[in-house]
Amino acid sequence: MENTTFLPLGSIIIVKGGVKKAMIIARGVGTEKEGAMTYFDYGACLYPEGLVGDEMLFINHSDIAKVVFEGYSDEDNELMTANIREWLGRVSG
C-alpha cells in the first residue's frame, strides 16, 4: 500500500461508465456493504450539487475514468495521505 497515490480533496472526477462529475470529499473510507466492512479509496459527492443528505458515492481509484480537476495539495495533504497509506499497510498486512 505504500505506493498508493490519493487525489487531493476537492478533486473533480468522472467515474467509468458515467457522464456526471463527482467531487472527492473523503479518502480511505470504510463502510458496511452486504454485512461486511468494505474499504474504498474515496468518498465523493455529485458536482456541483454537493452532499445531499447522506448520499455519498464510494469509489476506488480504478473506477475513475477521468480527472477533470486536481484539488489543492500542500504539506498537510502529503502528511495525511502518508498516514492513510500507513494505516492501510497495518490493516491489510
Secondary structure, DSSP 8 states (H G I E B T S, - for coil): -TT-----TT-EEEETT--SEEEEEEEEEEEEETTEEEEEEEEEEETTTB--TT--EEE-GGGEEEEEE-----HHHHHHHHHHHHHHHHHH-
